[in-house]
Amino acid sequence: MQIRPRRNRKSSTSRAMMQECRVTVDDLIQPLFLVDGSGIEDQISSLPMAARRSLDQTLKEIEECQKLGLKAFMMFPKIPNQHKDQTATYSYAEDNFYLKAATKIKEEFPNICLISDVAMDPYSSDGHDGLVLNGEIDNDLSLEILGKMSVAQAQAGFDMLGPSDMMDGRVGYIRDLLDDHGFQNTSIMSYTAKYASAMYGPFRDALDSAPVDNPDIPEDKKTYQMDPANKREALLEAELDIAEGADFIMVKPALHYLDIIHQLKEVYKYPTAAYHVSGECSMLWAACQNGWLDYEKAMPETLLSIKRAGADVIITYFAKEMAERISNV
């Protein structure tokens, strides 16, 4: 045999020379859960590798992550019920602790990339990403609220906004508003193909952001999040988001939708993010805790598969641990 592929696998050195894909700290985005108060670090039982933290503890966590080489953070707020209403007015209120925290974080760490969450559900008394009217999600009225939220986040200092709501036209609406208010350099990472997945449970536990049990509102998010059965529809969503001014497109979840990540990257060659969501992370964690999988091998392989599919950046609750592993190699 003239061609023997195994010759390139014969040693760790030759395998490293042939390695087509690597996960680096520059590929990783660390999610953060923020709560109001001080001295709070509350581990999430259904997402054991993550915690809800007050600002003082969040600053310490960012400092630790930064020492490991992590530079990008996506922050989500857990809003007390007394601040929630149907129109999510607290999302752009001057006394919003999430917005104040962003300003403080950027003062302390001006060189990191701080990414927001743009959606109504953390602030909505209905628990939906858009405005509920007459038992349905009103797309265009939702845009007005999301626009106010986006401008407030840009003013607070977020480097990049993450519209996760899946309302039609929201990227263009937000882009125009940002530009009109002088925030031409504030980026948009759009949740482009966000599926109505069963993998979001621990995240909703963390933020208490699930739709409320009320017969007068939709019981789930299937009228705006995508059908898990659909693949071609993701191409349309990506085409629209890119045309409307998104700087990154995103696929969520990641691991269950590797084909979608690959498809969008192959077709559009556009900066692509993948969200390795809470349920995917918790399943892996649970399997490893039960001894069914080897964590030291399974976790890096999982992130590598997302990178190999075409993701430029990976949002994952394992970012800090992966960064520790990379720094020790």
C-alpha positions in Angstrom: 0.0 0.0 0.0 1.4 3.4 -1.0 -1.0 5.4 1.1 -1.3 4.5 4.7 -3.3 7.2 6.7 -2.2 5.5 10.0 1.3 6.8 9.4 0.1 10.3 10.4 -1.5 8.9 13.6 1.5 7.0 14.9 2.5 9.5 17.5 1.1 12.4 19.5 3.4 14.8 17.5 2.3 13.6 14.1 -1.4 13.7 15.2 -0.9 17.3 16.4 0.6 18.2 13.0 -2.4 16.8 11.2 -5.1 18.2 13.6 -7.6 20.2 11.5 -9.5 21.9 14.3 -8.6 23.2 17.8 -10.6 24.9 20.5 -8.7 28.0 22.0 -9.7 30.4 24.7 -10.5 32.9 21.9 -13.3 30.6 20.8 -15.1 30.6 24.1 -17.7 32.9 25.6 -18.6 32.5 29.3 -22.2 33.0 30.3 -22.9 34.8 33.5 -26.1 35.0 35.6 -26.6 38.3 37.5 -28.8 38.9 40.5 -29.4 42.1 42.5 -27.7 42.4 45.9 -24.2 41.7 47.3 -22.3 38.7 48.5 -24.4 36.3 46.5 -23.1 33.2 44.8 -26.0 30.8 44.4 -25.2 27.5 42.6 -28.0 26.4 40.2 -29.0 22.9 41.1 -30.1 21.9 37.5 -26.9 23.5 36.1 -24.2 22.7 38.6 -21.3 24.3 36.7 -23.0 27.7 36.9 -24.2 30.1 39.6 -26.3 33.2 40.0 -24.0 36.0 41.3 -24.3 39.5 42.6 -22.2 42.2 41.0 -19.3 42.0 43.5 -19.0 38.2 43.0 -19.5 38.6 39.2 -16.5 41.0 39.1 -14.4 38.4 40.9 -15.5 35.7 38.5 -14.6 37.8 35.5 -11.2 38.5 37.0 -10.6 34.8 37.4 -11.7 34.0 33.9 -9.7 36.8 32.4 -6.5 35.4 34.1 -7.2 32.2 32.2 -7.4 34.1 28.9 -11.2 34.4 28.5 -12.2 37.8 27.0 -15.9 37.5 26.2 -18.8 37.2 28.5 -22.6 37.0 27.9 -24.6 38.2 30.9 -28.2 37.4 31.8 -30.3 39.0 34.6 -32.6 37.3 37.1 -35.2 39.9 37.7 -37.2 40.0 40.9 -41.0 39.5 40.3 -41.8 43.0 41.7 -40.0 44.5 38.7 -41.9 42.5 36.1 -44.8 43.7 34.1 -46.5 42.9 30.8 -44.5 45.5 28.8 -41.1 44.8 30.4 -40.6 48.5 31.4 -37.8 47.6 33.9 -35.7 46.4 31.0 -34.8 50.1 30.1 -35.4 51.7 33.5 -32.6 54.0 34.8 -32.4 52.0 38.1 -32.1 48.6 36.4 -29.4 46.7 38.3 -28.4 44.8 35.1 -27.6 48.0 33.2 -25.8 49.5 36.2 -23.7 46.3 36.5 -22.7 46.5 32.8 -21.4 50.0 33.3 -19.4 48.9 36.4 -18.0 45.8 34.7 -16.8 47.8 31.7 -15.2 50.4 34.0 -13.3 47.5 35.8 -12.5 45.5 32.7 -12.6 47.8 29.6 -10.9 45.3 27.3 -13.4 42.5 27.6 -16.3 42.0 25.3 -19.5 42.1 27.3 -22.6 40.7 25.5 -26.2 41.4 26.5 -29.5 39.5 26.2 -32.2 41.4 24.4 -35.6 39.7 25.1 -38.6 40.5 27.1 -38.9 37.2 29.0 -36.7 38.1 32.0 -38.7 41.2 32.6 -42.2 40.1 31.5 -44.9 39.0 33.9 -46.0 36.7 31.1 -42.6 35.0 30.7 -42.6 35.5 26.9 -39.9 37.0 24.7 -42.5 39.3 23.1 -45.5 41.3 24.0 -48.7 39.2 24.6 -51.9 40.8 23.3 -55.2 39.0 23.0 -53.5 35.7 23.6 -50.9 36.1 20.9 -47.4 37.5 20.6 -47.6 40.9 18.8 -44.4 41.0 16.7 -44.3 44.7 15.7 -45.3 46.1 19.1 -42.6 43.9 20.6 -40.0 45.6 18.4 -40.7 48.9 20.1 -39.9 47.5 23.5 -36.9 45.6 22.3 -35.6 48.8 20.7 -35.8 50.7 24.0 -34.1 47.9 25.8 -31.3 47.8 23.2 -30.6 51.5 23.3 -30.5 51.3 27.1 -28.0 48.4 27.0 -25.8 50.3 24.5 -25.8 53.3 26.7 -24.9 51.1 29.7 -21.7 50.0 27.9 -22.4 46.6 26.4 -20.1 45.9 23.5 -22.5 43.6 21.7 -26.2 43.0 21.9 -27.8 39.6 21.7 -31.4 39.7 20.5 -32.7 36.3 21.6 -36.4 37.0 21.0 -36.9 35.7 17.4 -39.3 38.5 16.5 -39.3 39.2 12.7 -37.3 42.3 11.7 -35.8 42.9 15.1 -32.2 43.0 13.9 -32.8 45.8 11.4 -35.0 47.7 13.8 -32.4 47.5 16.5 -29.6 48.4 14.1 -31.4 51.5 12.9 -32.1 52.6 16.5 -28.5 52.1 17.6 -27.2 54.0 14.6 -29.7 56.9 15.2 -28.5 57.2 18.8 -24.8 57.2 17.9 -24.0 53.6 18.7 -22.7 52.6 15.3 -19.9 50.6 16.9 -22.2 48.5 19.1 -22.3 45.1 17.6 -25.3 42.7 17.2 -25.0 38.9 17.8 -28.3 37.7 16.6 -29.9 34.5 17.8 -30.6 33.5 14.2 -31.7 29.9 14.3 -33.1 29.6 17.8 -35.1 26.4 18.1 -38.1 25.7 20.3 -36.0 23.1 22.1 -36.4 21.0 25.2 -32.8 21.8 26.2 -33.5 25.2 27.9 -34.9 23.9 31.2 -31.9 24.6 33.5 -31.6 28.1 32.0 -35.2 28.9 32.8 -34.7 27.6 36.3 -31.7 30.0 36.6 -33.7 33.0 35.6 -37.3 32.0 36.4 -38.2 33.1 32.9 -40.5 30.3 31.6 -44.0 31.3 30.3 -46.4 31.5 33.2 -49.2 29.0 33.6 -52.2 31.1 32.3 -54.9 30.0 29.8 -54.9 33.5 28.3 -51.3 33.4 27.0 -49.4 31.0 24.8 -48.2 27.9 26.8 -44.9 27.7 24.9 -42.7 29.7 22.5 -43.4 27.7 19.3 -45.0 30.7 17.5 -41.6 32.5 17.4 -38.8 30.0 18.1 -38.1 27.5 15.2 -39.4 24.0 14.7 -36.7 21.5 15.6 -37.7 19.6 12.4 -36.7 22.4 10.1 -33.4 23.0 8.4 -34.0 25.1 5.3 -35.8 27.7 7.4 -32.5 28.5 9.1 -31.2 29.7 5.8 -34.0 32.2 5.5 -33.5 33.5 9.0 -29.7 33.9 8.4 -30.3 35.7 5.1 -32.6 38.1 6.8 -30.3 38.7 9.8 -27.3 39.4 7.7 -29.2 41.7 5.4 -30.5 43.6 8.4 -27.0 44.2 9.9 -26.2 41.4 12.3 -22.4 41.1 13.0 -22.7 37.5 14.2 -25.3 34.9 13.5 -26.0 32.2 16.1 -27.4 28.7 16.3 -29.1 27.7 19.5 -28.8 24.9 20.8 -25.5 23.9 19.5 -24.8 20.2 20.0 -28.3 19.0 18.9 -28.0 21.3 15.8 -24.5 20.7 14.5 -25.9 20.3 11.0 -27.4 23.7 11.1 -24.1 25.3 12.3 -22.4 23.6 9.4 -25.0 24.6 6.9 -25.0 28.3 7.8 -21.2 28.5 7.8 -20.9 26.7 4.5 -23.5 28.8 2.8 -22.8 32.3 4.2 -19.2 32.2 5.4 -20.3 34.7 8.0 -19.1 35.0 11.7 -21.1 32.2 13.4 -21.7 31.6 17.1 -23.1 28.5 18.7 -24.8 28.3 22.1 -24.0 25.1 23.9 -27.1 25.4 26.0 -27.9 24.5 29.6 -29.7 21.2 29.0 -26.9 20.0 26.8 -24.3 20.9 29.4 -26.3 19.4 32.3 -26.8 16.1 30.5 -23.1 15.7 29.9 -22.4 16.7 33.5 -24.9 14.2 34.9 -23.6 11.4 32.8 -20.0 12.1 33.9 -21.1 12.4 37.6 -22.7 9.0 37.3 -19.5 7.5 35.9 -21.1 6.8 32.5 -18.7 9.1 30.7 -15.2 10.3 31.3 -15.5 14.1 31.9 -11.8 14.7 31.1 -12.4 13.3 27.6 -16.1 14.0 26.9 -16.2 17.7 27.7 -13.4 18.8 25.4 -14.6 16.4 22.6 -18.0 18.0 22.8 -16.7 21.5 22.4 -14.4 20.3 19.6 -17.4 18.9 17.7 -19.1 22.3 17.8 -16.0 24.0 16.6 -15.5 21.4 13.9 -19.1 21.9 12.7 -18.2 25.5 11.8 -18.7 27.7 14.9 -16.3 30.6 15.2 -17.2 31.1 18.9 -18.9 28.8 21.4 -21.1 30.1 24.3 -20.8 27.3 26.9 -21.0 26.9 30.7 -17.8 24.9 30.4 -15.8 27.9 29.1 -13.9 28.5 32.3 -13.1 24.8 32.8 -12.0 24.5 29.2 -9.8 27.6 29.6 -8.2 26.1 32.6 -7.5 22.9 30.7 -6.0 24.8 27.8 -3.8 26.9 30.1 -2.4 23.8 31.7 -1.5 22.0 28.4 
